[in-house]
Amino acid sequence: MTGPRSAVVFNPTKVDDVDELRQMVEKGLAGKGWPLPTWYETTPEDPGRGQTKDAVRDGAELIFACGGDGTVMAVVTALAGSDVAMAVLAAGTGNLLAANLGLAGDPATGVQVALDGGRRRIDVGVMGDLCFAVMAGMGFDAQMLAGTSEKAKKHIGWIAYVFGAARHLRDRPMRARIVLDGDRSLPRRPRSVIVGNVGRLQGGVRLLSKADPADGKLDVAILSPNNLGHWASLAWAVVSRRKRVPLMETFTAERVEIYTKQQEQRQLDGDLIEPGRSMKISVKPRALLLCVPLPDGDPDLAYDVSAARKSAEDLRS
């Protein structure tokens, strides 16, 4: 045995052809001399947390998470604080961690990244009994997810989120109070509050340009546009990667609390959770061992993913 024992935790509703996926993964591992993985299928009742724990108990040293945001978050939650590595095999149209690794829609490159051996310990955000690797949000970002249908995402991909966002551009701002590290209280009227560990949104758009996934801090973005013109200015500044984004404040903290006057939509790593009037989030430093493209020390997790993508051509044939 020349490689780690591995397992694939996959969501069958997100994988178009499970047999093709199995053939591709096993071809890659066998070509490297690694043992073949065991396979665990998620269910509506358990999106991956229990299956990941079973795989670790059975000896897995590397878990391939294959599915959408909910599957990846379940695997992250199960592995946080352990020495078991996680690799992301993007499936479906929404996978924020895959987007931040440069792997969106490309499971073959996800396998290649794991085989290449790039590993990095990154922080995770914690809310209640759930962990997230990318970002949490309250307000507009979660409204956008709620307003985007699965059918639209399947047919036109991440662009479907643009139409979901358009439905809520004119909604009223929230009445919110954001507390940083227990002592700095910020009363605001934002449209959205985003707590991020890494910076990219769907489509590879980088919202939090200074986010470092291993600095022991969470990045907080407070977005406060009031009209369509404000939204246009904010969006253009983000897309064009300007250093200063109008109508967006940014902070860093180890603990973030968000309180709102009314119930608001909420999301963790692109997966909707129940609406509520608060979010209490903390950071768990260097809790997740993640497979990343080489070189594995850059704060941008997608740095030079093109080399792995080129090497993965054999897996696609």
C-alpha positions as CSV (number, residue, x, y, z in Angstrom):
1,M,0.0,0.0,0.0
2,T,1.7,3.2,-1.2
3,G,-0.9,5.8,-0.6
4,P,-3.5,6.7,2.0
5,R,-6.7,4.8,2.5
6,S,-9.6,6.9,1.2
7,A,-13.3,7.1,0.9
8,V,-15.8,9.0,-1.3
9,V,-18.8,10.6,0.3
10,F,-21.1,11.5,-2.5
11,N,-24.6,12.9,-3.0
12,P,-26.3,10.8,-5.7
13,T,-28.7,13.7,-6.6
14,K,-25.8,15.9,-7.6
15,V,-23.8,13.3,-9.6
16,D,-25.0,12.8,-13.2
17,D,-23.3,9.5,-13.7
18,V,-22.1,7.7,-10.6
19,D,-20.4,4.8,-12.6
20,E,-18.4,7.4,-14.6
21,L,-17.4,9.1,-11.4
22,R,-16.3,5.8,-9.8
23,Q,-14.3,4.9,-12.9
24,M,-12.5,8.2,-13.0
25,V,-11.6,8.3,-9.3
26,E,-10.5,4.7,-9.2
27,K,-8.4,5.1,-12.3
28,G,-6.6,8.0,-10.8
29,L,-5.9,6.3,-7.5
30,A,-4.8,3.0,-9.1
31,G,-2.5,4.9,-11.5
32,K,-0.7,6.3,-8.4
33,G,-0.6,2.9,-6.7
34,W,-3.1,4.0,-4.0
35,P,-5.7,1.5,-2.6
36,L,-9.2,1.8,-4.1
37,P,-11.6,3.9,-2.0
38,T,-14.7,2.9,-0.2
39,W,-17.9,4.6,-1.3
40,Y,-20.6,6.2,1.0
41,E,-23.9,7.6,-0.3
42,T,-25.5,10.5,1.4
43,T,-29.3,10.6,2.2
44,P,-31.8,13.3,2.7
45,E,-31.7,12.6,6.4
46,D,-27.9,12.7,6.6
47,P,-26.1,14.9,4.0
48,G,-22.7,13.4,4.8
49,R,-21.7,13.9,8.4
50,G,-22.5,10.4,9.6
51,Q,-21.0,8.8,6.4
52,T,-17.8,10.7,7.0
53,K,-17.6,9.5,10.6
54,D,-18.2,5.9,9.5
55,A,-15.4,6.2,6.9
56,V,-12.9,7.6,9.4
57,R,-13.9,4.9,11.9
58,D,-13.2,2.3,9.1
59,G,-9.7,3.7,8.6
60,A,-10.0,6.3,5.9
61,E,-7.1,8.8,5.9
62,L,-8.5,11.0,3.1
63,I,-12.2,11.8,2.3
64,F,-13.3,12.9,-1.1
65,A,-16.4,15.1,-0.7
66,C,-18.5,14.9,-3.8
67,G,-21.7,17.0,-4.0
68,G,-22.9,20.5,-3.5
69,D,-22.4,22.9,-0.7
70,G,-24.5,20.9,1.8
71,T,-22.4,17.8,1.3
72,V,-19.1,19.6,1.6
73,M,-20.2,21.4,4.8
74,A,-21.3,18.1,6.3
75,V,-17.9,16.6,5.6
76,V,-16.1,19.7,6.9
77,T,-18.1,19.5,10.1
78,A,-17.2,15.8,10.6
79,L,-13.5,16.3,9.9
80,A,-12.8,19.6,11.7
81,G,-10.2,19.1,14.4
82,S,-8.9,15.8,12.9
83,D,-5.8,14.7,10.9
84,V,-7.9,13.2,8.1
85,A,-7.6,15.2,4.9
86,M,-10.5,16.3,2.7
87,A,-10.5,16.6,-1.1
88,V,-13.3,18.3,-3.0
89,L,-14.9,16.8,-6.1
90,A,-17.3,19.4,-7.4
91,A,-20.7,18.3,-8.4
92,G,-23.9,20.2,-9.2
93,T,-23.8,24.0,-9.8
94,G,-23.3,25.4,-6.4
95,N,-20.0,24.5,-4.5
96,L,-18.3,27.5,-2.9
97,L,-15.3,25.6,-1.6
98,A,-14.7,24.1,-5.1
99,A,-14.9,27.6,-6.6
100,N,-12.2,28.9,-4.1
101,L,-10.0,25.9,-5.0
102,G,-10.4,26.6,-8.8
103,L,-12.3,23.3,-9.1
104,A,-15.8,24.3,-10.0
105,G,-17.5,21.8,-12.3
106,D,-14.2,19.8,-12.6
107,P,-14.0,16.6,-10.4
108,A,-11.1,15.2,-12.4
109,T,-8.9,18.1,-11.3
110,G,-10.1,17.6,-7.7
111,V,-8.8,14.0,-7.9
112,Q,-5.5,15.2,-9.4
113,V,-5.0,17.8,-6.6
114,A,-5.4,15.1,-4.0
115,L,-2.9,12.9,-5.9
116,D,-0.3,15.7,-6.2
117,G,-0.1,15.9,-2.4
118,G,-0.8,19.6,-1.8
119,R,-2.1,19.9,1.8
120,R,-2.9,22.9,3.9
121,R,-4.4,23.4,7.3
122,I,-7.1,26.0,7.1
123,D,-9.4,27.6,9.7
124,V,-13.1,26.8,9.8
125,G,-16.0,28.9,11.0
126,V,-18.3,27.4,13.7
127,M,-21.9,28.1,14.3
128,G,-23.7,25.9,16.8
129,D,-22.8,22.3,15.9
130,L,-22.0,23.1,12.2
131,C,-18.6,24.1,10.7
132,F,-18.1,26.0,7.4
133,A,-15.0,26.5,5.3
134,V,-15.9,29.4,3.1
135,M,-18.5,31.9,4.4
136,A,-21.7,32.5,6.3
137,G,-24.2,35.2,5.6
138,M,-27.4,36.9,6.7
139,G,-29.7,39.0,4.5
140,F,-29.3,39.5,0.7
141,D,-26.8,36.7,0.0
142,A,-29.1,34.2,1.6
143,Q,-32.2,35.7,-0.1
144,M,-30.4,35.3,-3.4
145,L,-30.0,31.6,-2.7
146,A,-33.6,31.2,-1.6
147,G,-34.7,32.9,-4.8
148,T,-32.8,30.6,-7.1
149,S,-34.5,27.4,-8.2
150,E,-32.7,24.1,-8.5
151,K,-34.1,23.8,-12.1
152,A,-32.5,27.1,-13.1
153,K,-29.2,26.1,-11.6
154,K,-29.2,22.8,-13.4
155,H,-29.9,24.4,-16.8
156,I,-27.8,27.6,-16.8
157,G,-25.3,27.1,-13.9
158,W,-24.1,29.7,-11.5
159,I,-25.6,32.5,-13.7
160,A,-29.0,31.5,-12.2
161,Y,-27.9,33.2,-9.0
162,V,-28.0,36.5,-10.9
163,F,-31.7,36.1,-11.5
164,G,-32.2,35.1,-7.9
165,A,-30.4,38.2,-6.8
166,A,-32.4,40.5,-9.1
167,R,-35.6,39.6,-7.3
168,H,-34.3,41.1,-4.0
169,L,-32.3,44.2,-5.1
170,R,-35.1,46.5,-4.0
171,D,-35.8,44.8,-0.6
172,R,-35.6,46.9,2.5
173,P,-32.3,46.8,4.5
174,M,-32.1,45.0,7.8
175,R,-31.9,46.6,11.2
176,A,-28.8,44.9,12.6
177,R,-26.2,45.0,15.3
178,I,-22.9,43.4,14.6
179,V,-20.7,42.5,17.6
180,L,-17.0,41.8,17.0
181,D,-15.0,39.8,19.6
182,G,-17.5,40.5,22.3
183,D,-16.8,44.2,22.8
184,R,-17.1,46.2,19.5
185,S,-20.8,46.8,18.7
186,L,-21.7,48.2,15.2
187,P,-25.4,49.3,14.7
188,R,-26.1,49.2,11.0
189,R,-28.8,49.1,8.3
190,P,-27.2,46.6,6.0
191,R,-28.5,44.6,3.1
192,S,-26.2,41.7,3.9
193,V,-23.6,40.7,6.5
194,I,-21.1,38.1,5.3
195,V,-18.6,36.3,7.5
196,G,-15.9,34.7,5.4
197,N,-12.8,32.5,5.8
198,V,-11.9,32.7,2.1
199,G,-12.9,35.3,-0.5
200,R,-14.6,33.9,-3.6
201,L,-18.3,33.8,-4.4
202,Q,-20.0,31.9,-7.2
203,G,-18.4,32.4,-10.6
204,G,-15.0,33.0,-9.0
205,V,-15.9,36.6,-8.0
206,R,-13.6,37.6,-5.1
207,L,-15.5,39.6,-2.5
208,L,-13.0,39.4,0.3
209,S,-9.7,40.2,-1.4
210,K,-7.6,40.1,1.8
211,A,-9.1,36.9,3.3
212,D,-6.5,34.4,4.5
213,P,-7.9,31.0,5.3
214,A,-5.2,30.2,7.8
215,D,-4.8,33.5,9.8
216,G,-7.0,32.5,12.7
217,K,-9.4,35.3,11.9
218,L,-12.7,35.6,10.1
219,D,-13.3,38.5,7.6
220,V,-16.5,40.4,8.0
221,A,-18.2,42.3,5.2
222,I,-21.1,44.7,5.8
223,L,-22.9,45.6,2.6
224,S,-25.2,48.7,2.7
225,P,-26.4,49.6,-0.8
226,N,-29.8,51.5,-0.8
227,N,-30.7,51.6,-4.4
228,L,-29.9,50.1,-7.9
229,G,-27.2,52.6,-8.5
230,H,-25.5,51.7,-5.2
231,W,-25.7,48.0,-6.2
232,A,-24.1,48.7,-9.6
233,S,-21.3,50.7,-8.0
234,L,-20.6,48.0,-5.4
235,A,-20.7,45.2,-8.0
236,W,-18.4,46.9,-10.4
237,A,-15.9,47.6,-7.7
238,V,-15.9,43.9,-6.7
239,V,-15.7,42.6,-10.2
240,S,-12.9,45.0,-11.2
241,R,-11.0,44.2,-8.0
242,R,-10.7,47.7,-6.7
243,K,-9.0,48.1,-3.4
244,R,-11.9,50.1,-2.0
245,V,-15.4,48.9,-2.5
246,P,-18.1,51.6,-1.9
247,L,-20.9,50.8,0.6
248,M,-18.9,47.8,2.0
249,E,-17.2,47.9,5.3
250,T,-14.7,45.2,6.2
251,F,-13.4,44.0,9.6
252,T,-11.6,40.9,11.1
253,A,-12.5,39.1,14.3
254,E,-12.3,35.8,16.0
255,R,-15.9,35.9,17.1
256,V,-18.8,37.6,15.3
257,E,-22.4,38.0,16.5
258,I,-25.2,39.4,14.3
259,Y,-28.5,40.4,15.7
260,T,-31.5,41.6,13.7
261,K,-34.8,43.1,14.6
262,Q,-36.8,40.7,12.4
263,Q,-36.2,37.1,11.1
264,E,-33.8,37.1,8.1
265,Q,-32.6,34.5,5.7
266,R,-29.4,32.8,6.6
267,Q,-26.8,30.6,4.9
268,L,-23.7,28.6,5.7
269,D,-21.3,27.9,2.8
270,G,-24.0,28.5,0.2
271,D,-26.5,26.2,1.9
272,L,-29.6,27.7,3.4
273,I,-30.4,27.2,7.1
274,E,-33.5,28.2,8.9
275,P,-34.3,31.9,9.0
276,G,-33.5,33.6,12.3
277,R,-32.8,36.8,14.2
278,S,-29.1,36.1,15.1
279,M,-25.9,34.3,14.0
280,K,-23.1,33.6,16.5
281,I,-20.0,32.5,14.8
282,S,-16.4,31.8,16.0
283,V,-13.3,30.6,14.3
284,K,-11.5,27.2,14.9
285,P,-7.9,27.9,13.8
286,R,-6.2,25.4,11.4
287,A,-8.9,22.8,12.1
288,L,-9.3,21.3,8.5
289,L,-6.5,19.5,6.5
290,L,-7.5,20.4,3.0
291,C,-6.1,19.1,-0.3
292,V,-5.1,22.2,-2.3
293,P,-3.3,22.8,-5.6
294,L,0.5,23.1,-5.5
295,P,2.2,25.2,-4.3
296,D,0.2,24.8,-1.1
297,G,1.3,27.9,0.8
298,D,-0.5,30.7,-1.0
299,P,-3.4,32.4,0.7
300,D,-5.3,32.1,-2.6
301,L,-6.3,28.4,-2.5
302,A,-6.7,28.3,-6.3
303,Y,-3.2,29.6,-7.0
304,D,-1.8,27.7,-10.1
305,V,-4.6,25.2,-10.3
306,S,-3.9,25.2,-14.0
307,A,-1.0,22.7,-13.6
308,A,-3.3,20.2,-11.9
309,R,-6.0,20.7,-14.5
310,K,-3.5,19.9,-17.3
311,S,-2.3,16.8,-15.5
312,A,-5.9,15.6,-15.0
313,E,-6.4,15.2,-18.8
314,D,-5.7,11.5,-18.6
315,L,-8.4,11.1,-16.0
316,R,-11.0,12.6,-18.4
317,S,-10.3,10.2,-21.2
